[in-house]
Amino acid sequence: MSLGIEIIPVIKSLGYLGVWGMVFAESGLVFFFFLPGDSLLFTAGFLASQDYLNIWALVGGTLIAAIVGNMLGYAVGKYVGLKLFAKESKFLKRKHLEMTQRFYEKHGAMAVISARFMPIIRTFVPFLAGVAQMDYKKFMLYSVTGAFIWVGGLCFFGYFFGKLLPADKVDQYLLPIIVAIIIVSFLPSLWHLHQERKAMKAEKSN
């Protein structure tokens, strides 16, 4: 059975708290990078269209969970992550911290907003923003903007999809769309990794 279909009984069983809890964890706790945020939001929106959830309560609560999760990730990075760089080690060097800080100074808005649509990466970006000591007001502005686009876009997409789809066609179309969302959500991450590899090769050649 597919990941997308398996999410449906989980949401039906846990309700709002399950959706909010998973979004909060994926947005701020690096150990929960594996949670299916994009397909979760779409499926929750779809279930709201079938009257299992209220769409406004779903979106409102999920927005708060996504924003507060990012705030937690930032705080952990700022107050705990920095300590990891206090002493030089094989994997955590001062130059890595300085590179991260320069990156967030230059690309902070792009990183925080676009990361919402990148599985795995979206979990680590708030933590790294905290490590880099990114300006907190800017971080919050970008975090809230990204949350509105991500949560609102996917929940309402699922909701209107469910309203437009005839009941007898749900099984036929729901699974392919969820699979497509999962695939598409990974494309920005793969492109980012590709660009990073090209940059590293260019740097080495110079």
C-alpha positions as CSV (number, residue, x, y, z in Angstrom):
1,M,0.0,0.0,0.0
2,S,1.3,3.4,-0.9
3,L,2.6,6.0,1.5
4,G,-0.1,8.5,0.5
5,I,-3.0,6.1,1.2
6,E,-1.4,5.0,4.5
7,I,-1.5,8.6,5.7
8,I,-5.3,8.7,5.4
9,P,-6.1,6.4,8.3
10,V,-3.4,8.1,10.4
11,I,-5.0,11.5,9.9
12,K,-8.5,10.1,10.5
13,S,-7.3,8.5,13.7
14,L,-5.2,11.3,15.1
15,G,-7.1,14.2,13.7
16,Y,-5.8,17.8,13.9
17,L,-3.3,17.0,16.7
18,G,-1.6,14.4,14.5
19,V,-1.3,16.8,11.5
20,W,-0.1,19.6,13.7
21,G,2.3,17.4,15.7
22,M,3.9,16.0,12.6
23,V,4.3,19.4,10.9
24,F,5.8,20.9,14.1
25,A,8.3,18.0,14.4
26,E,9.3,18.1,10.8
27,S,9.7,21.9,10.9
28,G,11.9,22.1,14.0
29,L,13.3,18.8,15.2
30,V,16.1,17.4,13.1
31,F,15.5,13.8,14.1
32,F,12.1,13.9,12.3
33,F,13.4,14.8,8.8
34,F,11.7,11.7,7.4
35,L,8.1,12.8,8.0
36,P,6.0,13.2,4.8
37,G,5.1,16.9,5.1
38,D,4.0,17.7,1.5
39,S,1.8,14.6,1.0
40,L,0.5,15.0,4.6
41,L,-0.8,18.5,3.9
42,F,-2.4,17.6,0.6
43,T,-4.1,14.5,2.1
44,A,-5.3,16.5,5.1
45,G,-6.8,19.1,2.8
46,F,-8.4,16.4,0.8
47,L,-10.0,14.9,3.9
48,A,-11.2,18.3,4.9
49,S,-13.1,18.4,1.6
50,Q,-14.8,15.1,2.7
51,D,-15.8,16.7,6.0
52,Y,-13.4,14.7,8.2
53,L,-11.7,18.0,9.1
54,N,-12.5,21.7,9.0
55,I,-10.3,23.4,6.4
56,W,-9.9,26.6,8.4
57,A,-9.0,24.9,11.6
58,L,-6.6,22.6,9.7
59,V,-4.8,25.5,8.0
60,G,-4.8,27.8,11.0
61,G,-3.4,25.2,13.4
62,T,-0.9,23.8,10.8
63,L,0.4,27.3,10.2
64,I,1.1,27.8,13.9
65,A,2.7,24.4,14.1
66,A,5.0,25.1,11.1
67,I,6.0,28.6,12.4
68,V,6.6,27.5,16.0
69,G,8.5,24.4,14.8
70,N,10.9,26.7,12.8
71,M,11.3,28.9,15.9
72,L,12.3,25.9,17.9
73,G,14.8,24.7,15.2
74,Y,16.4,28.2,15.1
75,A,16.7,28.4,18.9
76,V,18.3,24.9,19.1
77,G,20.8,25.9,16.3
78,K,21.6,29.2,18.0
79,Y,22.1,28.0,21.6
80,V,23.1,24.4,21.1
81,G,24.4,24.1,17.5
82,L,27.1,26.8,18.0
83,K,28.6,24.9,20.9
84,L,29.3,22.1,18.4
85,F,31.8,24.4,16.7
86,A,33.5,25.6,19.9
87,K,36.2,23.0,19.4
88,E,37.7,22.0,16.1
89,S,37.0,18.5,15.0
90,K,37.3,16.4,11.9
91,F,33.8,17.1,10.7
92,L,32.9,20.4,12.5
93,K,35.4,23.1,11.6
94,R,35.3,26.8,12.1
95,K,35.5,27.4,8.4
96,H,32.3,25.4,7.9
97,L,30.5,27.7,10.4
98,E,31.9,30.8,8.6
99,M,30.7,29.4,5.2
100,T,27.2,28.8,6.7
101,Q,27.1,32.4,8.0
102,R,28.1,33.8,4.7
103,F,25.5,31.7,2.9
104,Y,22.6,32.9,5.2
105,E,23.8,36.5,4.9
106,K,23.5,36.3,1.1
107,H,20.8,33.7,0.5
108,G,18.7,33.8,3.7
109,A,15.4,34.6,2.2
110,M,15.7,32.0,-0.6
111,A,16.9,29.4,1.8
112,V,14.2,29.8,4.4
113,I,11.2,30.2,2.0
114,S,12.2,27.7,-0.7
115,A,13.2,25.1,1.9
116,R,9.6,24.7,2.9
117,F,9.1,22.7,-0.4
118,M,12.2,20.6,0.0
119,P,11.8,17.4,2.1
120,I,14.6,16.7,4.6
121,I,16.2,20.1,3.8
122,R,13.3,22.0,5.4
123,T,13.9,20.3,8.7
124,F,17.6,21.4,8.8
125,V,17.3,25.0,7.5
126,P,16.0,26.6,10.7
127,F,18.6,24.8,12.7
128,L,21.4,26.0,10.4
129,A,19.9,29.5,10.4
130,G,20.3,29.6,14.1
131,V,23.8,28.3,13.9
132,A,24.6,31.0,11.4
133,Q,23.1,33.6,13.7
134,M,20.8,34.8,11.0
135,D,19.0,38.0,11.9
136,Y,15.9,36.8,13.9
137,K,13.4,39.3,12.5
138,K,14.4,38.4,8.9
139,F,14.3,34.7,9.7
140,M,10.8,35.1,11.2
141,L,9.6,37.1,8.2
142,Y,10.8,34.5,5.7
143,S,9.6,31.6,7.9
144,V,6.1,33.0,8.2
145,T,6.0,33.8,4.4
146,G,7.2,30.3,3.6
147,A,4.7,28.7,6.0
148,F,1.7,30.5,4.5
149,I,2.7,29.5,0.9
150,W,3.5,25.9,1.9
151,V,0.6,25.1,4.2
152,G,-2.0,27.2,2.5
153,G,-1.0,26.0,-1.0
154,L,-1.0,22.3,-0.3
155,C,-3.9,22.1,2.0
156,F,-6.2,24.2,-0.3
157,F,-4.9,22.2,-3.3
158,G,-6.0,19.0,-1.6
159,Y,-9.3,20.6,-0.5
160,F,-10.3,21.9,-3.9
161,F,-9.2,18.7,-5.6
162,G,-11.5,16.8,-3.3
163,K,-14.4,19.1,-4.0
164,L,-13.9,18.8,-7.8
165,L,-13.4,15.0,-7.9
166,P,-16.5,12.8,-8.1
167,A,-16.7,10.4,-5.1
168,D,-16.4,7.3,-7.4
169,K,-13.1,8.6,-8.9
170,V,-11.3,9.2,-5.6
171,D,-9.4,5.9,-5.7
172,Q,-8.5,6.3,-9.3
173,Y,-6.9,9.8,-9.0
174,L,-5.9,10.3,-5.4
175,L,-2.9,7.9,-5.4
176,P,-1.3,9.2,-8.6
177,I,-1.5,12.8,-7.5
178,I,0.0,12.0,-4.1
179,V,2.8,10.1,-5.7
180,A,3.4,13.0,-8.1
181,I,3.6,15.5,-5.2
182,I,6.2,13.3,-3.4
183,I,8.3,13.1,-6.6
184,V,8.0,16.8,-7.4
185,S,8.8,17.8,-3.8
186,F,12.2,16.1,-4.1
187,L,13.1,17.8,-7.4
188,P,14.3,21.1,-5.8
189,S,16.5,19.2,-3.3
190,L,18.0,17.1,-6.1
191,W,18.7,20.3,-8.2
192,H,20.2,22.0,-5.2
193,L,22.6,19.0,-4.6
194,H,23.5,19.0,-8.3
195,Q,24.3,22.7,-8.2
196,E,26.4,22.2,-5.0
197,R,28.4,19.5,-6.6
198,K,29.1,21.6,-9.7
199,A,30.2,24.5,-7.4
200,M,32.5,22.2,-5.5
201,K,34.1,20.8,-8.6
202,A,34.6,24.3,-10.0
203,E,36.2,25.4,-6.7
204,K,38.6,22.4,-6.7
205,S,39.6,23.0,-10.4
206,N,40.5,26.6,-9.5
